Amino acid sequence: MKYDIANRLVWFKGELINVNDAKINVLAPTSQFGLNVFEGVPGYWNEQRGQLYMFRLDDHYNRLMKSARLLQIDCPFTKEELKTALTDVVKANDYRENISVRQTLFVEGFGSWGSSDPVNMFVAPIPKGKMSAEYNKKGLNCCITSWRRISDTTLSPRIKCGANYINSRMGQREALRNGYDTCIFLNEAGKVSEGPGSCLFMVKNGELITPKLTDSVLESITRDTVIKIARNALGLKVTERSVDRTELYTCDEAFLCGSAMEITPVISVDGYTVANGETGKLTGSLHKTYLEIALGEREEYADWVTGIYN
Ligand SMILES: Cc1ncc(COP(=O)(O)O)c(C=O)c1O
């Protein structure tokens, strides 16, 4: 049965319960210090096939386990158990629309930021229409934020943990205060890194360019998807290298990408118009191909999608 969003079911400590009944104490390290690691797994509803496809599930779980390992949080679940929890909660809510599933391992109890247990999990589906505004825009007016992206020498952006998003928040709030949709961070070396919840690509003379994974970016699954689609499906040249801020002002096209954002055109950076303020040709082709794959319509990428309903 379908529940309204305020009463949807979540998987919480092994049970499917109303979201309002899922409670964590205020002193838990996850509540106080953001001591949790998580994934946002996108799911695409294919109306014709009556199927909801989760995208690159295994890759999301590999990253979740890597984040947990880096923070020394023991993941008490196997990959199969992670998958079963997600499948059960989506089915229980009977979602037949595009969704994102938040799957979070958290440290609770009454310890502190140095605690390693007890570890538990919640899994909560979020209908796509209910996500943050910047994830549902057609084109983004971006600024370079004055805040630097966290780095591997302080809080590694490679770890997808709650606490890292406070850096994202600082950039995003600055962008909104100044009338932009979102921001792009520079890293400590002054090179372009990523958005607050997305990775960045630009197009120059038909070549796709994105900052290296060692330039303070999350090891994004969408970034990897874009690189593979661009090379294999569209035959484009893709280069991972450091990017200067001023290159963004003069590039042919640019876009931000992520599980929530998909592939969203950047139409200006610091007031410099990009791609005449429209969706660039390659950006549009990449997004179209991405959606076909995520909807399970490209046989050659069938192992990237997992159907929820039998
Ligand atoms: C900081 C940051 N960069 C990039 C991404 C994109 O990652 P993915 O494509 O795995 O969703 C995200 C999204 O989670 C993010 O928060």
PDBQT file of the ligand as one rigid body, heavy atoms in Angstrom, charges set to zero:
ROOT
HETATM    1  C1  LIG A 401      30.139  16.098  -2.460  1.00  0.00    +0.000 C 
HETATM    2  C2  LIG A 401      29.563  15.184  -3.472  1.00  0.00    +0.000 A 
HETATM    3  N1  LIG A 401      30.190  15.030  -4.645  1.00  0.00    +0.000 NA
HETATM    4  C3  LIG A 401      29.692  14.224  -5.602  1.00  0.00    +0.000 A 
HETATM    5  C4  LIG A 401      28.507  13.537  -5.426  1.00  0.00    +0.000 A 
HETATM    6  C5  LIG A 401      27.978  12.636  -6.478  1.00  0.00    +0.000 C 
HETATM    7  O1  LIG A 401      28.159  11.299  -6.087  1.00  0.00    +0.000 OA
HETATM    8  P1  LIG A 401      27.277  10.147  -6.698  1.00  0.00    +0.000 P 
HETATM    9  O2  LIG A 401      27.372  10.292  -8.170  1.00  0.00    +0.000 OA
HETATM   10  O3  LIG A 401      27.900   8.889  -6.231  1.00  0.00    +0.000 OA
HETATM   11  O4  LIG A 401      25.906  10.365  -6.207  1.00  0.00    +0.000 OA
HETATM   12  C6  LIG A 401      27.821  13.679  -4.224  1.00  0.00    +0.000 A 
HETATM   13  C7  LIG A 401      26.567  12.980  -4.032  1.00  0.00    +0.000 C 
HETATM   14  O5  LIG A 401      26.403  12.217  -3.150  1.00  0.00    +0.000 OA
HETATM   15  C8  LIG A 401      28.367  14.506  -3.218  1.00  0.00    +0.000 A 
HETATM   16  O6  LIG A 401      27.740  14.664  -2.058  1.00  0.00    +0.000 OA
ENDROOT
TORSDOF 0
